[in-house]
Amino acid sequence: MQNVKIVVVGIGSASFGPKTLGDIFGRPQLNGSEVWLVDINPEPLGFMQQLAARLNEEWACGMQLHTTTKLAEALPGSDFVICMLEANRHQLWQQDLTIPHKYGVMQVLGENGGPGGLAHTLRTAPLVLEVARLMDVHCPRAWLFNYTNPVPRICRAVEKYADTRIVGFCHGVAMTLRTAAQILDM
């Protein structure tokens, strides 16, 4: 699967950005591909560009690396778009948890279910739908790999309101496997 075009939207994420770059640059099958890093905030975008350039050089990947704050510039001809978007994640995520608790609605984290998950969906679905709509125009054959939570609700919104092919992923699966292995002493 060499020489594909991959666009990573929201690369400035401190938690998802480095891991995603490691996943992309750590796959020899992708060597020689074109990678676009996109974030609306130029400062973390610059940090991720430096990290990507270092990985590209150290691991001899031969990737063509580009960065932009304008998604429409990156999308034409893309094969895969990886999406990990949030709006004021930490501040609003806290509110998704504390406001329902204030009214007696107990939920775990408030990110994916309950009233907190609904609020989270209402914030993030429009962000991902904008990506999907731009993909429908600029790269209609590309796949959208969504890491934005709540994953099932976001994927459903894209399926319903865009023509984009989408697959949802969650880093929680790996954490679950590790936790289960620790519990089972394996």
CYANA upper distance limits for C-alpha pairs under 8 A (distance plus 0.5 A):
  1 MET  CA     29 GLN  CA      6.24
  1 MET  CA     30 LEU  CA      6.76
  2 GLN  CA     29 GLN  CA      6.16
  2 GLN  CA     30 LEU  CA      5.37
  2 GLN  CA     31 ASN  CA      6.65
  2 GLN  CA     32 GLY  CA      6.92
  2 GLN  CA     33 SER  CA      6.60
  3 ASN  CA     30 LEU  CA      7.06
  3 ASN  CA     31 ASN  CA      7.58
  3 ASN  CA     32 GLY  CA      5.87
  3 ASN  CA     33 SER  CA      4.41
  3 ASN  CA     34 GLU  CA      7.15
  4 VAL  CA     30 LEU  CA      7.71
  4 VAL  CA     33 SER  CA      5.49
  4 VAL  CA     34 GLU  CA      6.74
  4 VAL  CA     78 SER  CA      8.00
  4 VAL  CA     79 ASP  CA      6.60
  4 VAL  CA     80 PHE  CA      8.40
  5 LYS  CA     33 SER  CA      6.48
  5 LYS  CA     34 GLU  CA      5.19
  5 LYS  CA     35 VAL  CA      6.43
  5 LYS  CA     36 TRP  CA      8.28
  5 LYS  CA     77 GLY  CA      7.56
  5 LYS  CA     78 SER  CA      5.33
  5 LYS  CA     79 ASP  CA      5.76
  5 LYS  CA     80 PHE  CA      7.02
  6 ILE  CA     33 SER  CA      8.14
  6 ILE  CA     34 GLU  CA      6.74
  6 ILE  CA     35 VAL  CA      5.40
  6 ILE  CA     36 TRP  CA      6.75
  6 ILE  CA     78 SER  CA      6.53
  6 ILE  CA     79 ASP  CA      6.64
  6 ILE  CA     80 PHE  CA      5.39
  6 ILE  CA     81 VAL  CA      6.28
  6 ILE  CA     82 ILE  CA      7.98
  7 VAL  CA     35 VAL  CA      6.37
  7 VAL  CA     36 TRP  CA      5.14
  7 VAL  CA     37 LEU  CA      6.56
  7 VAL  CA     38 VAL  CA      7.70
  7 VAL  CA     74 ALA  CA      7.24
  7 VAL  CA     75 LEU  CA      7.40
  7 VAL  CA     78 SER  CA      7.35
  7 VAL  CA     80 PHE  CA      6.85
  7 VAL  CA     81 VAL  CA      5.18
  7 VAL  CA     82 ILE  CA      6.64
  8 VAL  CA     35 VAL  CA      8.17
  8 VAL  CA     36 TRP  CA      6.72
  8 VAL  CA     37 LEU  CA      5.60
  8 VAL  CA     38 VAL  CA      6.41
  8 VAL  CA     81 VAL  CA      6.34
  8 VAL  CA     82 ILE  CA      5.21
  8 VAL  CA     83 CYS  CA      6.64
  8 VAL  CA     84 MET  CA      8.44
  9 VAL  CA     37 LEU  CA      7.04
  9 VAL  CA     38 VAL  CA      5.32
  9 VAL  CA     39 ASP  CA      6.57
  9 VAL  CA     71 LEU  CA      8.07
  9 VAL  CA     81 VAL  CA      7.69
  9 VAL  CA     82 ILE  CA      6.52
  9 VAL  CA     83 CYS  CA      5.38
  9 VAL  CA     84 MET  CA      6.71
  9 VAL  CA     85 LEU  CA      7.54
 10 GLY  CA     17 GLY  CA      8.19
 10 GLY  CA     37 LEU  CA      8.43
 10 GLY  CA     38 VAL  CA      6.48
 10 GLY  CA     39 ASP  CA      5.34
 10 GLY  CA     40 ILE  CA      8.10
 10 GLY  CA     83 CYS  CA      6.94
 10 GLY  CA     84 MET  CA      5.75
 10 GLY  CA     85 LEU  CA      5.68
 10 GLY  CA     86 GLU  CA      8.38
 11 ILE  CA     16 PHE  CA      7.80
 11 ILE  CA     17 GLY  CA      5.28
 11 ILE  CA     37 LEU  CA      6.59
 11 ILE  CA     38 VAL  CA      6.52
 11 ILE  CA     39 ASP  CA      6.33
 11 ILE  CA     44 PRO  CA      8.42
 11 ILE  CA     45 LEU  CA      7.15
 11 ILE  CA     48 MET  CA      7.40
 11 ILE  CA     84 MET  CA      7.83
 12 GLY  CA     17 GLY  CA      6.36
 12 GLY  CA     38 VAL  CA      8.47
 12 GLY  CA     39 ASP  CA      6.44
 12 GLY  CA     41 ASN  CA      7.78
 12 GLY  CA     44 PRO  CA      5.20
 12 GLY  CA     45 LEU  CA      5.71
 12 GLY  CA     47 PHE  CA      8.33
 12 GLY  CA     48 MET  CA      6.99
 13 SER  CA     17 GLY  CA      5.45
 13 SER  CA     44 PRO  CA      8.16
 13 SER  CA     84 MET  CA      8.24
 14 ALA  CA     18 PRO  CA      7.43
 15 SER  CA     19 LYS  CA      7.80
 16 PHE  CA     20 THR  CA      6.43
 16 PHE  CA     84 MET  CA      7.92
 17 GLY  CA     21 LEU  CA      6.74
 17 GLY  CA     48 MET  CA      7.55
 18 PRO  CA     22 GLY  CA      6.66
 18 PRO  CA     48 MET  CA      7.76
 18 PRO  CA     51 LEU  CA      8.16
 19 LYS  CA     23 ASP  CA      6.69
 20 THR  CA     24 ILE  CA      6.74
 21 LEU  CA     25 PHE  CA      6.43
 21 LEU  CA     26 GLY  CA      8.46
 21 LEU  CA     52 ALA  CA      6.93
 22 GLY  CA     26 GLY  CA      5.93
 22 GLY  CA     55 LEU  CA      8.22
 23 ASP  CA     27 ARG  CA      7.10
 24 ILE  CA     30 LEU  CA      7.66
 25 PHE  CA     30 LEU  CA      7.84
 25 PHE  CA     31 ASN  CA      7.99
 25 PHE  CA     52 ALA  CA      8.39
 25 PHE  CA     55 LEU  CA      7.09
 25 PHE  CA     56 ASN  CA      7.07
 25 PHE  CA     59 TRP  CA      8.00
 25 PHE  CA     61 CYS  CA      7.05
 26 GLY  CA     59 TRP  CA      8.14
 27 ARG  CA     31 ASN  CA      7.69
 28 PRO  CA     61 CYS  CA      7.61
 30 LEU  CA     61 CYS  CA      8.34
 31 ASN  CA     61 CYS  CA      5.22
 31 ASN  CA     62 GLY  CA      6.24
 31 ASN  CA     63 MET  CA      6.52
 32 GLY  CA     61 CYS  CA      6.80
 32 GLY  CA     62 GLY  CA      5.17
 32 GLY  CA     63 MET  CA      5.09
 32 GLY  CA     64 GLN  CA      7.35
 33 SER  CA     62 GLY  CA      7.91
 33 SER  CA     63 MET  CA      5.57
 33 SER  CA     64 GLN  CA      6.77
 34 GLU  CA     63 MET  CA      6.15
 34 GLU  CA     64 GLN  CA      5.05
 34 GLU  CA     65 LEU  CA      6.63
 34 GLU  CA     66 HIS  CA      8.38
 35 VAL  CA     63 MET  CA      7.24
 35 VAL  CA     64 GLN  CA      6.53
 35 VAL  CA     65 LEU  CA      5.55
 35 VAL  CA     66 HIS  CA      6.77
 36 TRP  CA     65 LEU  CA      6.53
 36 TRP  CA     66 HIS  CA      5.21
 36 TRP  CA     67 THR  CA      5.98
 36 TRP  CA     68 THR  CA      8.01
 36 TRP  CA     74 ALA  CA      6.68
 37 LEU  CA     45 LEU  CA      7.82
 37 LEU  CA     48 MET  CA      8.43
 37 LEU  CA     49 GLN  CA      7.78
 37 LEU  CA     65 LEU  CA      8.29
 37 LEU  CA     66 HIS  CA      6.74
 37 LEU  CA     67 THR  CA      5.17
 37 LEU  CA     68 THR  CA      7.00
 38 VAL  CA     45 LEU  CA      7.53
 38 VAL  CA     67 THR  CA      6.38
 38 VAL  CA     68 THR  CA      5.70
 38 VAL  CA     69 THR  CA      5.99
 38 VAL  CA     70 LYS  CA      7.49
 38 VAL  CA     71 LEU  CA      6.84
 38 VAL  CA     74 ALA  CA      8.09
 39 ASP  CA     44 PRO  CA      8.32
 39 ASP  CA     45 LEU  CA      6.31
 39 ASP  CA     68 THR  CA      7.42
 39 ASP  CA     69 THR  CA      5.66
 39 ASP  CA     70 LYS  CA      8.25
 40 ILE  CA     45 LEU  CA      8.45
 40 ILE  CA     69 THR  CA      5.30
 40 ILE  CA     70 LYS  CA      7.76
 41 ASN  CA     45 LEU  CA      6.83
 41 ASN  CA     69 THR  CA      7.55
 42 PRO  CA     46 GLY  CA      6.52
 42 PRO  CA     69 THR  CA      7.29
 43 GLU  CA     47 PHE  CA      7.15
 44 PRO  CA     48 MET  CA      6.71
 45 LEU  CA     49 GLN  CA      6.56
 45 LEU  CA     67 THR  CA      7.93
 46 GLY  CA     50 GLN  CA      6.79
 47 PHE  CA     51 LEU  CA      6.85
 48 MET  CA     52 ALA  CA      6.49
 49 GLN  CA     53 ALA  CA      6.55
 49 GLN  CA     67 THR  CA      7.42
 50 GLN  CA     54 ARG  CA      6.68
 51 LEU  CA     55 LEU  CA      6.69
 52 ALA  CA     56 ASN  CA      6.46
 52 ALA  CA     65 LEU  CA      8.27
 53 ALA  CA     57 GLU  CA      6.65
 53 ALA  CA     65 LEU  CA      7.87
 54 ARG  CA     58 GLU  CA      6.40
 55 LEU  CA     59 TRP  CA      6.16
 55 LEU  CA     60 ALA  CA      8.33
 55 LEU  CA     61 CYS  CA      8.39
 56 ASN  CA     60 ALA  CA      6.14
 56 ASN  CA     61 CYS  CA      5.59
 56 ASN  CA     62 GLY  CA      6.96
 56 ASN  CA     63 MET  CA      6.86
 57 GLU  CA     61 CYS  CA      7.36
 57 GLU  CA     62 GLY  CA      8.16
 68 THR  CA     73 GLU  CA      7.87
 68 THR  CA     74 ALA  CA      7.65
 70 LYS  CA     74 ALA  CA      7.59
 71 LEU  CA     75 LEU  CA      6.91
 71 LEU  CA    131 VAL  CA      8.32
 72 ALA  CA     76 PRO  CA      7.90
 72 ALA  CA    134 LEU  CA      7.17
 72 ALA  CA    138 HIS  CA      7.79
 74 ALA  CA     78 SER  CA      8.35
 75 LEU  CA    134 LEU  CA      8.31
 75 LEU  CA    135 MET  CA      7.16
 75 LEU  CA    138 HIS  CA      6.29
 75 LEU  CA    139 CYS  CA      6.69
 76 PRO  CA    138 HIS  CA      5.28
 76 PRO  CA    139 CYS  CA      5.90
 77 GLY  CA    138 HIS  CA      7.63
 77 GLY  CA    139 CYS  CA      6.03
 78 SER  CA    139 CYS  CA      6.23
 78 SER  CA    142 ALA  CA      6.42
 79 ASP  CA    139 CYS  CA      7.97
 79 ASP  CA    141 ARG  CA      7.52
 79 ASP  CA    142 ALA  CA      4.88
 79 ASP  CA    143 TRP  CA      6.85
 80 PHE  CA    142 ALA  CA      5.74
 80 PHE  CA    143 TRP  CA      5.37
 80 PHE  CA    144 LEU  CA      6.49
 80 PHE  CA    145 PHE  CA      7.63
 81 VAL  CA    142 ALA  CA      7.53
 81 VAL  CA    143 TRP  CA      6.71
 81 VAL  CA    144 LEU  CA      5.33
 81 VAL  CA    145 PHE  CA      6.48
 82 ILE  CA    144 LEU  CA      6.48
 82 ILE  CA    145 PHE  CA      5.19
 82 ILE  CA    146 ASN  CA      6.50
 82 ILE  CA    147 TYR  CA      7.92
 83 CYS  CA    128 VAL  CA      7.85
 83 CYS  CA    144 LEU  CA      7.60
 83 CYS  CA    145 PHE  CA      6.65
 83 CYS  CA    146 ASN  CA      5.42
 83 CYS  CA    147 TYR  CA      6.36
 83 CYS  CA    148 THR  CA      6.96
 84 MET  CA    146 ASN  CA      7.03
 84 MET  CA    147 TYR  CA      5.51
 84 MET  CA    148 THR  CA      5.18
 85 LEU  CA    124 THR  CA      7.60
 85 LEU  CA    127 LEU  CA      7.52
 85 LEU  CA    128 VAL  CA      7.69
 85 LEU  CA    147 TYR  CA      8.44
 85 LEU  CA    148 THR  CA      6.12
 86 GLU  CA    123 ARG  CA      8.50
 86 GLU  CA    124 THR  CA      6.72
 86 GLU  CA    127 LEU  CA      8.42
 86 GLU  CA    148 THR  CA      7.71
 87 ALA  CA     92 LEU  CA      8.44
 87 ALA  CA    123 ARG  CA      7.57
 87 ALA  CA    124 THR  CA      7.63
 88 ASN  CA     92 LEU  CA      6.49
 89 ARG  CA     93 TRP  CA      6.06
 90 HIS  CA     94 GLN  CA      6.69
 91 GLN  CA     95 GLN  CA      7.20
 92 LEU  CA     96 ASP  CA      6.73
 93 TRP  CA     97 LEU  CA      7.06
 93 TRP  CA    110 GLY  CA      7.73
 93 TRP  CA    111 GLU  CA      7.36
 93 TRP  CA    116 GLY  CA      8.37
 93 TRP  CA    120 HIS  CA      8.00
 94 GLN  CA     98 THR  CA      6.58
 95 GLN  CA     99 ILE  CA      6.04
 95 GLN  CA    116 GLY  CA      8.33
 96 ASP  CA    100 PRO  CA      7.39
 96 ASP  CA    109 LEU  CA      8.38
 96 ASP  CA    110 GLY  CA      5.93
 96 ASP  CA    111 GLU  CA      7.64
 96 ASP  CA    115 PRO  CA      7.85
 96 ASP  CA    116 GLY  CA      4.59
 96 ASP  CA    117 GLY  CA      7.68
 96 ASP  CA    119 ALA  CA      7.24
 96 ASP  CA    120 HIS  CA      7.71
 97 LEU  CA    101 HIS  CA      6.94
 97 LEU  CA    107 GLN  CA      7.64
 97 LEU  CA    108 VAL  CA      8.30
 97 LEU  CA    109 LEU  CA      6.39
 97 LEU  CA    110 GLY  CA      5.44
 97 LEU  CA    111 GLU  CA      8.45
 97 LEU  CA    116 GLY  CA      6.49
 98 THR  CA    102 LYS  CA      6.60
 99 ILE  CA    103 TYR  CA      7.33
100 PRO  CA    104 GLY  CA      6.92
100 PRO  CA    105 VAL  CA      5.45
100 PRO  CA    106 MET  CA      7.25
100 PRO  CA    107 GLN  CA      8.39
100 PRO  CA    115 PRO  CA      7.24
100 PRO  CA    116 GLY  CA      7.45
101 HIS  CA    105 VAL  CA      5.46
101 HIS  CA    106 MET  CA      5.82
101 HIS  CA    107 GLN  CA      8.10
107 GLN  CA    113 GLY  CA      8.06
107 GLN  CA    114 GLY  CA      7.08
110 GLY  CA    114 GLY  CA      7.01
110 GLY  CA    115 PRO  CA      7.71
110 GLY  CA    116 GLY  CA      4.83
110 GLY  CA    117 GLY  CA      5.75
111 GLU  CA    116 GLY  CA      6.51
111 GLU  CA    117 GLY  CA      5.17
111 GLU  CA    120 HIS  CA      6.78
111 GLU  CA    149 ASN  CA      7.53
111 GLU  CA    150 PRO  CA      6.99
112 ASN  CA    116 GLY  CA      7.83
112 ASN  CA    117 GLY  CA      4.79
112 ASN  CA    118 LEU  CA      8.09
112 ASN  CA    120 HIS  CA      7.99
112 ASN  CA    149 ASN  CA      7.14
112 ASN  CA    150 PRO  CA      5.21
112 ASN  CA    151 VAL  CA      8.28
113 GLY  CA    117 GLY  CA      4.77
113 GLY  CA    118 LEU  CA      7.31
113 GLY  CA    150 PRO  CA      8.39
114 GLY  CA    118 LEU  CA      6.92
115 PRO  CA    119 ALA  CA      6.78
116 GLY  CA    120 HIS  CA      6.62
117 GLY  CA    121 THR  CA      6.54
117 GLY  CA    150 PRO  CA      7.31
118 LEU  CA    122 LEU  CA      6.71
119 ALA  CA    123 ARG  CA      6.89
120 HIS  CA    124 THR  CA      6.67
120 HIS  CA    149 ASN  CA      8.14
120 HIS  CA    150 PRO  CA      7.64
121 THR  CA    125 ALA  CA      5.98
121 THR  CA    149 ASN  CA      7.92
121 THR  CA    150 PRO  CA      6.72
121 THR  CA    153 ARG  CA      7.25
121 THR  CA    154 ILE  CA      7.40
122 LEU  CA    126 PRO  CA      7.67
123 ARG  CA    127 LEU  CA      7.95
124 THR  CA    128 VAL  CA      6.95
124 THR  CA    148 THR  CA      7.88
124 THR  CA    149 ASN  CA      7.99
124 THR  CA    154 ILE  CA      8.06
125 ALA  CA    129 LEU  CA      6.42
125 ALA  CA    153 ARG  CA      8.39
125 ALA  CA    154 ILE  CA      5.97
125 ALA  CA    157 ALA  CA      7.27
126 PRO  CA    130 GLU  CA      6.63
127 LEU  CA    131 VAL  CA      7.20
128 VAL  CA    132 ALA  CA      6.73
128 VAL  CA    148 THR  CA      8.29
128 VAL  CA    154 ILE  CA      7.81
128 VAL  CA    158 VAL  CA      8.09
129 LEU  CA    133 ARG  CA      6.52
129 LEU  CA    157 ALA  CA      7.89
129 LEU  CA    158 VAL  CA      6.43
129 LEU  CA    161 TYR  CA      8.03
129 LEU  CA    162 ALA  CA      7.70
130 GLU  CA    134 LEU  CA      6.70
131 VAL  CA    135 MET  CA      6.64
132 ALA  CA    136 ASP  CA      6.67
132 ALA  CA    144 LEU  CA      8.02
132 ALA  CA    158 VAL  CA      7.32
132 ALA  CA    162 ALA  CA      6.80
132 ALA  CA    163 ASP  CA      8.21
132 ALA  CA    164 THR  CA      6.31
133 ARG  CA    137 VAL  CA      7.12
133 ARG  CA    162 ALA  CA      6.63
133 ARG  CA    163 ASP  CA      8.34
133 ARG  CA    164 THR  CA      8.10
134 LEU  CA    138 HIS  CA      6.55
134 LEU  CA    139 CYS  CA      8.39
135 MET  CA    139 CYS  CA      5.40
135 MET  CA    140 PRO  CA      6.16
135 MET  CA    142 ALA  CA      7.84
135 MET  CA    164 THR  CA      7.45
136 ASP  CA    140 PRO  CA      4.91
136 ASP  CA    162 ALA  CA      7.87
136 ASP  CA    163 ASP  CA      6.85
136 ASP  CA    164 THR  CA      6.56
140 PRO  CA    163 ASP  CA      8.35
140 PRO  CA    164 THR  CA      7.21
141 ARG  CA    164 THR  CA      8.38
141 ARG  CA    165 ARG  CA      8.22
142 ALA  CA    164 THR  CA      8.13
142 ALA  CA    165 ARG  CA      7.55
143 TRP  CA    164 THR  CA      7.57
143 TRP  CA    165 ARG  CA      5.63
143 TRP  CA    166 ILE  CA      6.25
143 TRP  CA    167 VAL  CA      8.03
144 LEU  CA    164 THR  CA      7.49
144 LEU  CA    165 ARG  CA      6.55
144 LEU  CA    166 ILE  CA      5.10
144 LEU  CA    167 VAL  CA      6.82
145 PHE  CA    166 ILE  CA      6.45
145 PHE  CA    167 VAL  CA      5.62
145 PHE  CA    168 GLY  CA      6.42
145 PHE  CA    169 PHE  CA      7.48
146 ASN  CA    151 VAL  CA      7.51
146 ASN  CA    155 CYS  CA      7.90
146 ASN  CA    166 ILE  CA      7.50
146 ASN  CA    167 VAL  CA      6.64
146 ASN  CA    168 GLY  CA      5.23
146 ASN  CA    169 PHE  CA      6.48
147 TYR  CA    151 VAL  CA      6.98
147 TYR  CA    168 GLY  CA      6.71
147 TYR  CA    169 PHE  CA      5.76
147 TYR  CA    170 CYS  CA      6.38
147 TYR  CA    171 HIS  CA      8.43
148 THR  CA    154 ILE  CA      7.73
149 ASN  CA    153 ARG  CA      8.33
149 ASN  CA    154 ILE  CA      7.39
150 PRO  CA    154 ILE  CA      6.54
151 VAL  CA    155 CYS  CA      6.54
151 VAL  CA    168 GLY  CA      6.31
151 VAL  CA    169 PHE  CA      7.49
151 VAL  CA    170 CYS  CA      7.69
152 PRO  CA    156 ARG  CA      6.61
152 PRO  CA    168 GLY  CA      7.49
153 ARG  CA    157 ALA  CA      6.72
154 ILE  CA    158 VAL  CA      6.83
155 CYS  CA    159 GLU  CA      6.62
155 CYS  CA    166 ILE  CA      7.12
155 CYS  CA    167 VAL  CA      7.62
155 CYS  CA    168 GLY  CA      6.81
156 ARG  CA    160 LYS  CA      6.59
157 ALA  CA    161 TYR  CA      6.41
157 ALA  CA    162 ALA  CA      8.43
158 VAL  CA    162 ALA  CA      5.74
158 VAL  CA    163 ASP  CA      8.06
158 VAL  CA    164 THR  CA      7.41
158 VAL  CA    166 ILE  CA      7.92
159 GLU  CA    163 ASP  CA      7.27
159 GLU  CA    164 THR  CA      7.52
159 GLU  CA    165 ARG  CA      8.14
159 GLU  CA    166 ILE  CA      7.90
171 HIS  CA    175 MET  CA      7.41
172 GLY  CA    176 THR  CA      6.51
173 VAL  CA    177 LEU  CA      6.76
174 ALA  CA    178 ARG  CA      6.79
175 MET  CA    179 THR  CA      6.63
176 THR  CA    180 ALA  CA      6.52
177 LEU  CA    181 ALA  CA      6.59
178 ARG  CA    182 GLN  CA      6.72
179 THR  CA    183 ILE  CA      6.70
180 ALA  CA    184 LEU  CA      6.60
181 ALA  CA    185 ASP  CA      6.33
181 ALA  CA    186 MET  CA      5.37
182 GLN  CA    186 MET  CA      6.60
